[in-house]
Amino acid sequence: MNKLLMEENDRLQKQVSELVYQKGHMHQQVQNASVTTRNTSCESMITSGQFHHQQNLTAQPPQRDANNPTR
């Protein structure tokens, strides 16, 4: 009976070790995916912000010259 309990204990310890390893691996994958998603989102925001800024610059009417009222 003692031998059976020791074998089961060894088996369970190996299973726990494997699950801890898998959890660490999955956690790392989630972090990597999260970083990639944030970088992509930030790049999209920057790109769309620059595009919006360029549109605002080109959409502005020409400024009038105080010395030349016809302009």
N, CA, C and O atoms as a Tripos MOL2 file, in Angstrom:
@<TRIPOS>MOLECULE
protein
  284   283    71     0     0
PROTEIN
NO_CHARGES

@<TRIPOS>ATOM
      1 N           0.8410   -1.1970    0.0000 N.3       1 MET1
      2 CA          0.0000    0.0000    0.0000 C.3       1 MET1
      3 C           0.8800    1.2510    0.0000 C.2       1 MET1
      4 O           0.6020    2.2100   -0.7200 O.2       1 MET1
      5 N           1.9170    1.2370    0.7910 N.am      2 ASN2
      6 CA          2.8350    2.3720    0.8700 C.3       2 ASN2
      7 C           3.4790    2.6420   -0.4970 C.2       2 ASN2
      8 O           3.6040    3.7880   -0.9280 O.2       2 ASN2
      9 N           3.8820    1.5530   -1.1630 N.am      3 LYS3
     10 CA          4.5140    1.6900   -2.4770 C.3       3 LYS3
     11 C           3.5400    2.3220   -3.4770 C.2       3 LYS3
     12 O           3.9410    3.1840   -4.2580 O.2       3 LYS3
     13 N           2.2890    1.9140   -3.4650 N.am      4 LEU4
     14 CA          1.2880    2.4710   -4.3700 C.3       4 LEU4
     15 C           1.0900    3.9730   -4.1130 C.2       4 LEU4
     16 O           0.9720    4.7570   -5.0550 O.2       4 LEU4
     17 N           1.0560    4.3620   -2.8500 N.am      5 LEU5
     18 CA          0.8980    5.7750   -2.5050 C.3       5 LEU5
     19 C           2.1030    6.5980   -2.9600 C.2       5 LEU5
     20 O           1.9420    7.7280   -3.4210 O.2       5 LEU5
     21 N           3.2980    6.0430   -2.8330 N.am      6 MET6
     22 CA          4.5080    6.7420   -3.2720 C.3       6 MET6
     23 C           4.5090    6.9140   -4.7900 C.2       6 MET6
     24 O           4.8890    7.9700   -5.2970 O.2       6 MET6
     25 N           4.0840    5.8800   -5.5140 N.am      7 GLU7
     26 CA          4.0140    5.9660   -6.9680 C.3       7 GLU7
     27 C           2.9780    7.0030   -7.4060 C.2       7 GLU7
     28 O           3.2110    7.7890   -8.3240 O.2       7 GLU7
     29 N           1.8250    6.9870   -6.7230 N.am      8 GLU8
     30 CA          0.7990    7.9710   -7.0590 C.3       8 GLU8
     31 C           1.2890    9.3840   -6.7470 C.2       8 GLU8
     32 O           1.0220   10.3140   -7.5080 O.2       8 GLU8
     33 N           1.9940    9.5470   -5.6490 N.am      9 ASN9
     34 CA          2.5520   10.8490   -5.2850 C.3       9 ASN9
     35 C           3.5400   11.3250   -6.3470 C.2       9 ASN9
     36 O           3.5050   12.4900   -6.7440 O.2       9 ASN9
     37 N           4.4060   10.4550   -6.8040 N.am     10 ASP10
     38 CA          5.3620   10.8080   -7.8670 C.3      10 ASP10
     39 C           4.6300   11.2240   -9.1470 C.2      10 ASP10
     40 O           4.9760   12.2180   -9.7850 O.2      10 ASP10
     41 N           3.6150   10.4410   -9.5010 N.am     11 ARG11
     42 CA          2.8430   10.7380  -10.7060 C.3      11 ARG11
     43 C           2.1670   12.1050  -10.5900 C.2      11 ARG11
     44 O           2.1840   12.8910  -11.5370 O.2      11 ARG11
     45 N           1.5740   12.3840   -9.4340 N.am     12 LEU12
     46 CA          0.8950   13.6640   -9.2340 C.3      12 LEU12
     47 C           1.8860   14.8290   -9.2230 C.2      12 LEU12
     48 O           1.5770   15.9030   -9.7390 O.2      12 LEU12
     49 N           3.0530   14.6320   -8.6520 N.am     13 GLN13
     50 CA          4.0710   15.6920   -8.6590 C.3      13 GLN13
     51 C           4.5330   16.0030  -10.0780 C.2      13 GLN13
     52 O           4.7240   17.1680  -10.4250 O.2      13 GLN13
     53 N           4.7120   14.9780  -10.8940 N.am     14 LYS14
     54 CA          5.0860   15.1960  -12.2910 C.3      14 LYS14
     55 C           3.9770   15.9380  -13.0330 C.2      14 LYS14
     56 O           4.2480   16.8230  -13.8440 O.2      14 LYS14
     57 N           2.7350   15.5740  -12.7510 N.am     15 GLN15
     58 CA          1.6050   16.2260  -13.4080 C.3      15 GLN15
     59 C           1.5410   17.7010  -13.0090 C.2      15 GLN15
     60 O           1.2930   18.5640  -13.8510 O.2      15 GLN15
     61 N           1.7640   17.9880  -11.7280 N.am     16 VAL16
     62 CA          1.7610   19.3780  -11.2620 C.3      16 VAL16
     63 C           2.8740   20.1560  -11.9520 C.2      16 VAL16
     64 O           2.6560   21.2850  -12.3930 O.2      16 VAL16
     65 N           4.0610   19.5690  -12.0520 N.am     17 SER17
     66 CA          5.1830   20.2380  -12.7150 C.3      17 SER17
     67 C           4.8560   20.5550  -14.1730 C.2      17 SER17
     68 O           5.1570   21.6470  -14.6560 O.2      17 SER17
     69 N           4.2510   19.6170  -14.8610 N.am     18 GLU18
     70 CA          3.8820   19.8180  -16.2620 C.3      18 GLU18
     71 C           2.8380   20.9320  -16.3930 C.2      18 GLU18
     72 O           2.9270   21.7590  -17.3000 O.2      18 GLU18
     73 N           1.8580   20.9560  -15.4980 N.am     19 LEU19
     74 CA          0.8280   21.9940  -15.5430 C.3      19 LEU19
     75 C           1.4060   23.3710  -15.2380 C.2      19 LEU19
     76 O           1.0060   24.3580  -15.8550 O.2      19 LEU19
     77 N           2.3370   23.4510  -14.2990 N.am     20 VAL20
     78 CA          2.9900   24.7270  -13.9850 C.3      20 VAL20
     79 C           3.7650   25.2180  -15.1980 C.2      20 VAL20
     80 O           3.7260   26.4070  -15.5150 O.2      20 VAL20
     81 N           4.4700   24.3170  -15.8830 N.am     21 TYR21
     82 CA          5.2070   24.6760  -17.0890 C.3      21 TYR21
     83 C           4.2580   25.1950  -18.1760 C.2      21 TYR21
     84 O           4.5230   26.2210  -18.8020 O.2      21 TYR21
     85 N           3.1520   24.4750  -18.3930 N.am     22 GLN22
     86 CA          2.1800   24.8840  -19.4130 C.3      22 GLN22
     87 C           1.5740   26.2470  -19.0740 C.2      22 GLN22
     88 O           1.3750   27.0810  -19.9570 O.2      22 GLN22
     89 N           1.2840   26.4660  -17.7950 N.am     23 LYS23
     90 CA          0.7100   27.7410  -17.3750 C.3      23 LYS23
     91 C           1.6920   28.8770  -17.6720 C.2      23 LYS23
     92 O           1.2860   29.9190  -18.1850 O.2      23 LYS23
     93 N           2.9550   28.6930  -17.3610 N.am     24 GLY24
     94 CA          3.9680   29.7120  -17.6330 C.3      24 GLY24
     95 C           4.0870   29.9960  -19.1200 C.2      24 GLY24
     96 O           4.1980   31.1490  -19.5350 O.2      24 GLY24
     97 N           4.0630   28.9400  -19.9150 N.am     25 HIS25
     98 CA          4.1580   29.0820  -21.3690 C.3      25 HIS25
     99 C           2.9530   29.8460  -21.9150 C.2      25 HIS25
    100 O           3.1090   30.7420  -22.7460 O.2      25 HIS25
    101 N           1.7610   29.4950  -21.4530 N.am     26 MET26
    102 CA          0.5460   30.1790  -21.9150 C.3      26 MET26
    103 C           0.5340   31.6360  -21.4550 C.2      26 MET26
    104 O           0.1240   32.5210  -22.2060 O.2      26 MET26
    105 N           0.9750   31.8820  -20.2450 N.am     27 HIS27
    106 CA          1.0260   33.2540  -19.7310 C.3      27 HIS27
    107 C           1.9520   34.1060  -20.5930 C.2      27 HIS27
    108 O           1.6360   35.2550  -20.9000 O.2      27 HIS27
    109 N           3.0880   33.5480  -20.9820 N.am     28 GLN28
    110 CA          4.0340   34.2690  -21.8340 C.3      28 GLN28
    111 C           3.4160   34.5600  -23.2000 C.2      28 GLN28
    112 O           3.6050   35.6490  -23.7410 O.2      28 GLN28
    113 N           2.6890   33.6090  -23.7580 N.am     29 GLN29
    114 CA          2.0480   33.8150  -25.0580 C.3      29 GLN29
    115 C           0.9920   34.9240  -24.9790 C.2      29 GLN29
    116 O           0.8680   35.7370  -25.8950 O.2      29 GLN29
    117 N           0.2400   34.9490  -23.8860 N.am     30 VAL30
    118 CA         -0.7830   35.9810  -23.7080 C.3      30 VAL30
    119 C          -0.1200   37.3490  -23.5960 C.2      30 VAL30
    120 O          -0.6000   38.3200  -24.1800 O.2      30 VAL30
    121 N           0.9790   37.4320  -22.8500 N.am     31 GLN31
    122 CA          1.6870   38.7070  -22.7190 C.3      31 GLN31
    123 C           2.2230   39.1700  -24.0720 C.2      31 GLN31
    124 O           2.1010   40.3440  -24.4200 O.2      31 GLN31
    125 N           2.8060   38.2660  -24.8240 N.am     32 ASN32
    126 CA          3.3420   38.6180  -26.1430 C.3      32 ASN32
    127 C           2.2240   39.0960  -27.0660 C.2      32 ASN32
    128 O           2.3960   40.0700  -27.7990 O.2      32 ASN32
    129 N           1.0900   38.4200  -27.0340 N.am     33 ALA33
    130 CA         -0.0450   38.8220  -27.8670 C.3      33 ALA33
    131 C          -0.5630   40.1820  -27.4250 C.2      33 ALA33
    132 O          -0.9460   41.0060  -28.2550 O.2      33 ALA33
    133 N          -0.5730   40.4150  -26.1300 N.am     34 SER34
    134 CA         -1.0520   41.6950  -25.6040 C.3      34 SER34
    135 C          -0.1330   42.8330  -26.0360 C.2      34 SER34
    136 O          -0.6060   43.8970  -26.4350 O.2      34 SER34
    137 N           1.1670   42.6170  -25.9580 N.am     35 VAL35
    138 CA          2.1300   43.6470  -26.3690 C.3      35 VAL35
    139 C           1.9850   43.9200  -27.8560 C.2      35 VAL35
    140 O           2.0000   45.0770  -28.2780 O.2      35 VAL35
    141 N           1.8470   42.8820  -28.6450 N.am     36 THR36
    142 CA          1.6920   43.0480  -30.0910 C.3      36 THR36
    143 C           0.4190   43.8230  -30.3980 C.2      36 THR36
    144 O           0.4230   44.7120  -31.2490 O.2      36 THR36
    145 N          -0.6630   43.4960  -29.7160 N.am     37 THR37
    146 CA         -1.9290   44.1850  -29.9380 C.3      37 THR37
    147 C          -1.8210   45.6510  -29.5550 C.2      37 THR37
    148 O          -2.3020   46.5210  -30.2820 O.2      37 THR37
    149 N          -1.1830   45.9360  -28.4040 N.am     38 ARG38
    150 CA         -1.0310   47.3350  -27.9910 C.3      38 ARG38
    151 C          -0.1650   48.0980  -28.9770 C.2      38 ARG38
    152 O          -0.4930   49.2330  -29.3210 O.2      38 ARG38
    153 N           0.9190   47.5180  -29.4370 N.am     39 ASN39
    154 CA          1.7910   48.1980  -30.4000 C.3      39 ASN39
    155 C           1.0370   48.4890  -31.6860 C.2      39 ASN39
    156 O           1.1620   49.5780  -32.2470 O.2      39 ASN39
    157 N           0.2630   47.5360  -32.1520 N.am     40 THR40
    158 CA         -0.5050   47.7240  -33.3770 C.3      40 THR40
    159 C          -1.5450   48.8090  -33.1760 C.2      40 THR40
    160 O          -1.7470   49.6420  -34.0590 O.2      40 THR40
    161 N          -2.2110   48.8140  -32.0270 N.am     41 SER41
    162 CA         -3.2190   49.8390  -31.7470 C.3      41 SER41
    163 C          -2.5790   51.2140  -31.6840 C.2      41 SER41
    164 O          -3.1220   52.1760  -32.2270 O.2      41 SER41
    165 N          -1.4380   51.3170  -31.0330 N.am     42 CYS42
    166 CA         -0.7550   52.6060  -30.9280 C.3      42 CYS42
    167 C          -0.3140   53.0930  -32.3020 C.2      42 CYS42
    168 O          -0.4620   54.2720  -32.6230 O.2      42 CYS42
    169 N           0.2230   52.1960  -33.1050 N.am     43 GLU43
    170 CA          0.6520   52.5810  -34.4450 C.3      43 GLU43
    171 C          -0.5410   53.0540  -35.2590 C.2      43 GLU43
    172 O          -0.4250   54.0190  -36.0140 O.2      43 GLU43
    173 N          -1.6860   52.3950  -35.1220 N.am     44 SER44
    174 CA         -2.8800   52.8090  -35.8490 C.3      44 SER44
    175 C          -3.3320   54.1810  -35.3950 C.2      44 SER44
    176 O          -3.7140   55.0140  -36.2170 O.2      44 SER44
    177 N          -3.2920   54.4250  -34.0970 N.am     45 MET45
    178 CA         -3.7080   55.7200  -33.5720 C.3      45 MET45
    179 C          -2.7720   56.8180  -34.0590 C.2      45 MET45
    180 O          -3.2230   57.9010  -34.4330 O.2      45 MET45
    181 N          -1.4820   56.5460  -34.0560 N.am     46 ILE46
    182 CA         -0.5080   57.5470  -34.5000 C.3      46 ILE46
    183 C          -0.7100   57.8260  -35.9820 C.2      46 ILE46
    184 O          -0.7360   58.9830  -36.4010 O.2      46 ILE46
    185 N          -0.8500   56.7810  -36.7650 N.am     47 THR47
    186 CA         -1.0210   56.9440  -38.2030 C.3      47 THR47
    187 C          -2.3010   57.7170  -38.5040 C.2      47 THR47
    188 O          -2.2830   58.6470  -39.3110 O.2      47 THR47
    189 N          -3.3970   57.3520  -37.8760 N.am     48 SER48
    190 CA         -4.6500   58.0560  -38.1420 C.3      48 SER48
    191 C          -4.5830   59.4790  -37.6000 C.2      48 SER48
    192 O          -5.1750   60.3870  -38.1830 O.2      48 SER48
    193 N          -3.8780   59.6840  -36.5020 N.am     49 GLY49
    194 CA         -3.7060   61.0330  -35.9650 C.3      49 GLY49
    195 C          -2.8960   61.8980  -36.9060 C.2      49 GLY49
    196 O          -3.2340   63.0650  -37.1020 O.2      49 GLY49
    197 N          -1.8390   61.3650  -37.4940 N.am     50 GLN50
    198 CA         -1.0380   62.1200  -38.4420 C.3      50 GLN50
    199 C          -1.8610   62.4230  -39.6870 C.2      50 GLN50
    200 O          -1.7800   63.5300  -40.2200 O.2      50 GLN50
    201 N          -2.6440   61.4720  -40.1560 N.am     51 PHE51
    202 CA         -3.4760   61.6810  -41.3260 C.3      51 PHE51
    203 C          -4.4950   62.7680  -41.0330 C.2      51 PHE51
    204 O          -4.7240   63.6440  -41.8660 O.2      51 PHE51
    205 N          -5.1060   62.7210  -39.8660 N.am     52 HIS52
    206 CA         -6.0900   63.7310  -39.4780 C.3      52 HIS52
    207 C          -5.4260   65.1000  -39.3850 C.2      52 HIS52
    208 O          -6.0010   66.1020  -39.8120 O.2      52 HIS52
    209 N          -4.2170   65.1450  -38.8300 N.am     53 HIS53
    210 CA         -3.4770   66.3980  -38.6970 C.3      53 HIS53
    211 C          -3.1380   66.9590  -40.0830 C.2      53 HIS53
    212 O          -3.2420   68.1670  -40.2990 O.2      53 HIS53
    213 N          -2.7370   66.1050  -41.0150 N.am     54 GLN54
    214 CA         -2.4090   66.5550  -42.3680 C.3      54 GLN54
    215 C          -3.6630   67.0840  -43.0550 C.2      54 GLN54
    216 O          -3.5930   68.0780  -43.7790 O.2      54 GLN54
    217 N          -4.7980   66.4440  -42.8440 N.am     55 GLN55
    218 CA         -6.0380   66.9220  -43.4440 C.3      55 GLN55
    219 C          -6.3810   68.3010  -42.9110 C.2      55 GLN55
    220 O          -6.8170   69.1700  -43.6660 O.2      55 GLN55
    221 N          -6.1860   68.5090  -41.6070 N.am     56 ASN56
    222 CA         -6.4890   69.8150  -41.0210 C.3      56 ASN56
    223 C          -5.5820   70.8960  -41.5940 C.2      56 ASN56
    224 O          -6.0200   72.0250  -41.8100 O.2      56 ASN56
    225 N          -4.3270   70.5570  -41.8400 N.am     57 LEU57
    226 CA         -3.4000   71.5380  -42.3860 C.3      57 LEU57
    227 C          -3.7830   71.9300  -43.8040 C.2      57 LEU57
    228 O          -3.7030   73.1050  -44.1620 O.2      57 LEU57
    229 N          -4.1930   70.9700  -44.6100 N.am     58 THR58
    230 CA         -4.5160   71.2680  -46.0020 C.3      58 THR58
    231 C          -5.9150   71.8450  -46.1390 C.2      58 THR58
    232 O          -6.2000   72.5090  -47.1360 O.2      58 THR58
    233 N          -6.7930   71.6160  -45.1800 N.am     59 ALA59
    234 CA         -8.1680   72.0940  -45.2850 C.3      59 ALA59
    235 C          -8.3250   73.5290  -44.8030 C.2      59 ALA59
    236 O          -9.4000   74.1050  -44.9740 O.2      59 ALA59
    237 N          -7.3070   74.1250  -44.2130 N.am     60 GLN60
    238 CA         -7.4130   75.4820  -43.6920 C.3      60 GLN60
    239 C          -7.4110   76.4900  -44.8370 C.2      60 GLN60
    240 O          -6.6310   76.3610  -45.7800 O.2      60 GLN60
    241 N          -8.2840   77.4910  -44.7550 N.am     61 PRO61
    242 CA         -8.2900   78.5230  -45.8030 C.3      61 PRO61
    243 C          -7.0250   79.3640  -45.6980 C.2      61 PRO61
    244 O          -6.4200   79.4480  -44.6290 O.2      61 PRO61
    245 N          -6.6230   79.9890  -46.8040 N.am     62 PRO62
    246 CA         -5.4120   80.8110  -46.7500 C.3      62 PRO62
    247 C          -5.6130   81.9800  -45.8040 C.2      62 PRO62
    248 O          -6.6980   82.5560  -45.7250 O.2      62 PRO62
    249 N          -4.5570   82.3200  -45.0910 N.am     63 GLN63
    250 CA         -4.6410   83.4310  -44.1540 C.3      63 GLN63
    251 C          -4.6000   84.7460  -44.9090 C.2      63 GLN63
    252 O          -3.9260   84.8790  -45.9300 O.2      63 GLN63
    253 N          -5.3340   85.7100  -44.3860 N.am     64 ARG64
    254 CA         -5.3680   87.0220  -45.0270 C.3      64 ARG64
    255 C          -4.1930   87.8530  -44.5480 C.2      64 ARG64
    256 O          -3.7950   87.8080  -43.3840 O.2      64 ARG64
    257 N          -3.6670   88.5960  -45.4650 N.am     65 ASP65
    258 CA         -2.5700   89.5070  -45.1610 C.3      65 ASP65
    259 C          -3.1650   90.8380  -44.7300 C.2      65 ASP65
    260 O          -3.9370   91.4420  -45.4750 O.2      65 ASP65
    261 N          -2.8180   91.2940  -43.5470 N.am     66 ALA66
    262 CA         -3.3860   92.5380  -43.0290 C.3      66 ALA66
    263 C          -2.9940   93.7260  -43.9060 C.2      66 ALA66
    264 O          -3.7460   94.6980  -43.9710 O.2      66 ALA66
    265 N          -1.8510   93.6830  -44.5780 N.am     67 ASN67
    266 CA         -1.4040   94.7780  -45.4340 C.3      67 ASN67
    267 C          -2.0610   94.7620  -46.8120 C.2      67 ASN67
    268 O          -2.0770   95.7860  -47.4950 O.2      67 ASN67
    269 N          -2.6050   93.6160  -47.2320 N.am     68 ASN68
    270 CA         -3.2170   93.4810  -48.5390 C.3      68 ASN68
    271 C          -4.6520   92.9640  -48.3480 C.2      68 ASN68
    272 O          -4.8440   91.7520  -48.2480 O.2      68 ASN68
    273 N          -5.6430   93.8270  -48.2940 N.am     69 PRO69
    274 CA         -7.0150   93.4030  -47.9890 C.3      69 PRO69
    275 C          -7.6540   92.5380  -49.0850 C.2      69 PRO69
    276 O          -8.6560   91.8750  -48.8160 O.2      69 PRO69
    277 N          -7.1180   92.5230  -50.2890 N.am     70 THR70
    278 CA         -7.7150   91.7190  -51.3610 C.3      70 THR70
    279 C          -7.3980   90.2680  -51.2160 C.2      70 THR70
    280 O          -8.0600   89.4350  -51.8340 O.2      70 THR70
    281 N          -6.4600   89.9430  -50.4640 N.am     71 ARG71
    282 CA         -6.0340   88.5500  -50.3300 C.3      71 ARG71
    283 C          -6.7590   87.8580  -49.2370 C.2      71 ARG71
    284 O          -6.5200   86.6760  -48.9890 O.2      71 ARG71
@<TRIPOS>BOND
     1     1     2 1
     2     2     3 1
     3     3     4 2
     4     3     5 am
     5     5     6 1
     6     6     7 1
     7     7     8 2
     8     7     9 am
     9     9    10 1
    10    10    11 1
    11    11    12 2
    12    11    13 am
    13    13    14 1
    14    14    15 1
    15    15    16 2
    16    15    17 am
    17    17    18 1
    18    18    19 1
    19    19    20 2
    20    19    21 am
    21    21    22 1
    22    22    23 1
    23    23    24 2
    24    23    25 am
    25    25    26 1
    26    26    27 1
    27    27    28 2
    28    27    29 am
    29    29    30 1
    30    30    31 1
    31    31    32 2
    32    31    33 am
    33    33    34 1
    34    34    35 1
    35    35    36 2
    36    35    37 am
    37    37    38 1
    38    38    39 1
    39    39    40 2
    40    39    41 am
    41    41    42 1
    42    42    43 1
    43    43    44 2
    44    43    45 am
    45    45    46 1
    46    46    47 1
    47    47    48 2
    48    47    49 am
    49    49    50 1
    50    50    51 1
    51    51    52 2
    52    51    53 am
    53    53    54 1
    54    54    55 1
    55    55    56 2
    56    55    57 am
    57    57    58 1
    58    58    59 1
    59    59    60 2
    60    59    61 am
    61    61    62 1
    62    62    63 1
    63    63    64 2
    64    63    65 am
    65    65    66 1
    66    66    67 1
    67    67    68 2
    68    67    69 am
    69    69    70 1
    70    70    71 1
    71    71    72 2
    72    71    73 am
    73    73    74 1
    74    74    75 1
    75    75    76 2
    76    75    77 am
    77    77    78 1
    78    78    79 1
    79    79    80 2
    80    79    81 am
    81    81    82 1
    82    82    83 1
    83    83    84 2
    84    83    85 am
    85    85    86 1
    86    86    87 1
    87    87    88 2
    88    87    89 am
    89    89    90 1
    90    90    91 1
    91    91    92 2
    92    91    93 am
    93    93    94 1
    94    94    95 1
    95    95    96 2
    96    95    97 am
    97    97    98 1
    98    98    99 1
    99    99   100 2
   100    99   101 am
   101   101   102 1
   102   102   103 1
   103   103   104 2
   104   103   105 am
   105   105   106 1
   106   106   107 1
   107   107   108 2
   108   107   109 am
   109   109   110 1
   110   110   111 1
   111   111   112 2
   112   111   113 am
   113   113   114 1
   114   114   115 1
   115   115   116 2
   116   115   117 am
   117   117   118 1
   118   118   119 1
   119   119   120 2
   120   119   121 am
   121   121   122 1
   122   122   123 1
   123   123   124 2
   124   123   125 am
   125   125   126 1
   126   126   127 1
   127   127   128 2
   128   127   129 am
   129   129   130 1
   130   130   131 1
   131   131   132 2
   132   131   133 am
   133   133   134 1
   134   134   135 1
   135   135   136 2
   136   135   137 am
   137   137   138 1
   138   138   139 1
   139   139   140 2
   140   139   141 am
   141   141   142 1
   142   142   143 1
   143   143   144 2
   144   143   145 am
   145   145   146 1
   146   146   147 1
   147   147   148 2
   148   147   149 am
   149   149   150 1
   150   150   151 1
   151   151   152 2
   152   151   153 am
   153   153   154 1
   154   154   155 1
   155   155   156 2
   156   155   157 am
   157   157   158 1
   158   158   159 1
   159   159   160 2
   160   159   161 am
   161   161   162 1
   162   162   163 1
   163   163   164 2
   164   163   165 am
   165   165   166 1
   166   166   167 1
   167   167   168 2
   168   167   169 am
   169   169   170 1
   170   170   171 1
   171   171   172 2
   172   171   173 am
   173   173   174 1
   174   174   175 1
   175   175   176 2
   176   175   177 am
   177   177   178 1
   178   178   179 1
   179   179   180 2
   180   179   181 am
   181   181   182 1
   182   182   183 1
   183   183   184 2
   184   183   185 am
   185   185   186 1
   186   186   187 1
   187   187   188 2
   188   187   189 am
   189   189   190 1
   190   190   191 1
   191   191   192 2
   192   191   193 am
   193   193   194 1
   194   194   195 1
   195   195   196 2
   196   195   197 am
   197   197   198 1
   198   198   199 1
   199   199   200 2
   200   199   201 am
   201   201   202 1
   202   202   203 1
   203   203   204 2
   204   203   205 am
   205   205   206 1
   206   206   207 1
   207   207   208 2
   208   207   209 am
   209   209   210 1
   210   210   211 1
   211   211   212 2
   212   211   213 am
   213   213   214 1
   214   214   215 1
   215   215   216 2
   216   215   217 am
   217   217   218 1
   218   218   219 1
   219   219   220 2
   220   219   221 am
   221   221   222 1
   222   222   223 1
   223   223   224 2
   224   223   225 am
   225   225   226 1
   226   226   227 1
   227   227   228 2
   228   227   229 am
   229   229   230 1
   230   230   231 1
   231   231   232 2
   232   231   233 am
   233   233   234 1
   234   234   235 1
   235   235   236 2
   236   235   237 am
   237   237   238 1
   238   238   239 1
   239   239   240 2
   240   239   241 am
   241   241   242 1
   242   242   243 1
   243   243   244 2
   244   243   245 am
   245   245   246 1
   246   246   247 1
   247   247   248 2
   248   247   249 am
   249   249   250 1
   250   250   251 1
   251   251   252 2
   252   251   253 am
   253   253   254 1
   254   254   255 1
   255   255   256 2
   256   255   257 am
   257   257   258 1
   258   258   259 1
   259   259   260 2
   260   259   261 am
   261   261   262 1
   262   262   263 1
   263   263   264 2
   264   263   265 am
   265   265   266 1
   266   266   267 1
   267   267   268 2
   268   267   269 am
   269   269   270 1
   270   270   271 1
   271   271   272 2
   272   271   273 am
   273   273   274 1
   274   274   275 1
   275   275   276 2
   276   275   277 am
   277   277   278 1
   278   278   279 1
   279   279   280 2
   280   279   281 am
   281   281   282 1
   282   282   283 1
   283   283   284 2
@<TRIPOS>SUBSTRUCTURE
     1 MET1         2 RESIDUE 1 A MET
     2 ASN2         6 RESIDUE 1 A ASN
     3 LYS3        10 RESIDUE 1 A LYS
     4 LEU4        14 RESIDUE 1 A LEU
     5 LEU5        18 RESIDUE 1 A LEU
     6 MET6        22 RESIDUE 1 A MET
     7 GLU7        26 RESIDUE 1 A GLU
     8 GLU8        30 RESIDUE 1 A GLU
     9 ASN9        34 RESIDUE 1 A ASN
    10 ASP10       38 RESIDUE 1 A ASP
    11 ARG11       42 RESIDUE 1 A ARG
    12 LEU12       46 RESIDUE 1 A LEU
    13 GLN13       50 RESIDUE 1 A GLN
    14 LYS14       54 RESIDUE 1 A LYS
    15 GLN15       58 RESIDUE 1 A GLN
    16 VAL16       62 RESIDUE 1 A VAL
    17 SER17       66 RESIDUE 1 A SER
    18 GLU18       70 RESIDUE 1 A GLU
    19 LEU19       74 RESIDUE 1 A LEU
    20 VAL20       78 RESIDUE 1 A VAL
    21 TYR21       82 RESIDUE 1 A TYR
    22 GLN22       86 RESIDUE 1 A GLN
    23 LYS23       90 RESIDUE 1 A LYS
    24 GLY24       94 RESIDUE 1 A GLY
    25 HIS25       98 RESIDUE 1 A HIS
    26 MET26      102 RESIDUE 1 A MET
    27 HIS27      106 RESIDUE 1 A HIS
    28 GLN28      110 RESIDUE 1 A GLN
    29 GLN29      114 RESIDUE 1 A GLN
    30 VAL30      118 RESIDUE 1 A VAL
    31 GLN31      122 RESIDUE 1 A GLN
    32 ASN32      126 RESIDUE 1 A ASN
    33 ALA33      130 RESIDUE 1 A ALA
    34 SER34      134 RESIDUE 1 A SER
    35 VAL35      138 RESIDUE 1 A VAL
    36 THR36      142 RESIDUE 1 A THR
    37 THR37      146 RESIDUE 1 A THR
    38 ARG38      150 RESIDUE 1 A ARG
    39 ASN39      154 RESIDUE 1 A ASN
    40 THR40      158 RESIDUE 1 A THR
    41 SER41      162 RESIDUE 1 A SER
    42 CYS42      166 RESIDUE 1 A CYS
    43 GLU43      170 RESIDUE 1 A GLU
    44 SER44      174 RESIDUE 1 A SER
    45 MET45      178 RESIDUE 1 A MET
    46 ILE46      182 RESIDUE 1 A ILE
    47 THR47      186 RESIDUE 1 A THR
    48 SER48      190 RESIDUE 1 A SER
    49 GLY49      194 RESIDUE 1 A GLY
    50 GLN50      198 RESIDUE 1 A GLN
    51 PHE51      202 RESIDUE 1 A PHE
    52 HIS52      206 RESIDUE 1 A HIS
    53 HIS53      210 RESIDUE 1 A HIS
    54 GLN54      214 RESIDUE 1 A GLN
    55 GLN55      218 RESIDUE 1 A GLN
    56 ASN56      222 RESIDUE 1 A ASN
    57 LEU57      226 RESIDUE 1 A LEU
    58 THR58      230 RESIDUE 1 A THR
    59 ALA59      234 RESIDUE 1 A ALA
    60 GLN60      238 RESIDUE 1 A GLN
    61 PRO61      242 RESIDUE 1 A PRO
    62 PRO62      246 RESIDUE 1 A PRO
    63 GLN63      250 RESIDUE 1 A GLN
    64 ARG64      254 RESIDUE 1 A ARG
    65 ASP65      258 RESIDUE 1 A ASP
    66 ALA66      262 RESIDUE 1 A ALA
    67 ASN67      266 RESIDUE 1 A ASN
    68 ASN68      270 RESIDUE 1 A ASN
    69 PRO69      274 RESIDUE 1 A PRO
    70 THR70      278 RESIDUE 1 A THR
    71 ARG71      282 RESIDUE 1 A ARG
